[in-house]
Amino acid sequence: MAKRFEIGDVVCAKVSPSIALVVRLYAHRIYYCTLQNQPNANEQVYFERELKPYEGSTIASDN
């Protein structure tokens, strides 16, 4: 199974699409993300199905 997002991609959680996240690490089918403008904030962890491309980013949207 190929991963959908690469390290450094800007994404958002489907439950809070207004908050930009940056993919920091992908391991064991889990994405580890940090807040875009707050790299020292606590890391957030998501499964691929919980994420979507951030609307302001250069990633094409499937929706």
N, C-alpha and C positions, 0 to 999 in steps of 0.2 A: 504494500500500500504506500503510495507516494504522498509526501506531505504537501499540503496546500499552500502554506505560507513559508517564506524563507526568513532567516535571521535578519533583522533590521527592517522588515516590513511593518507598515503602520496598519493596525487592525483595531477593531473595537468589539466589545462583548455585545451579543445580541440583546441582552437585558439592559444595557446602558450604552446606546450607540453614540452618544455625544462625547464620550471619554475616549481619547486616542491612546492606544497602547502600542508599544514597540516590542516585537518578538525578540527576546534575548537569547532563548535556547529552545530547541525542540528535542525531547528525549522521551523514549518509551511512549510515543503517541500523545504526549502532553506538551503544551506550549507554555513556556515561562515568559511572562511579559512584565514590562515596567511602564509606568505612566510616561507619556511622551515628554513632557516638560519637567518631570520630577524623577530623574534616574535614581535618586537615593531613597525614594519611597519604597514601601514594602512591595515585594514581587507578587504578582497575581498569576494564578495557575488556571489554565483552561484546557478542555478537550477541543478538538478541531470543530466539532458541531456547535460549540458555544461561541465561536468567533465568526466575524465577517469582515470584509475589507472596510477600512475607514473611508467615509464619503469624500473627504478632502484629499485622499492619497492618490497615487498614480496607479494603484492596483485596479484592474477591471472587476466589476461586480457581476456576480452570477444572477442576481435578483432582477 
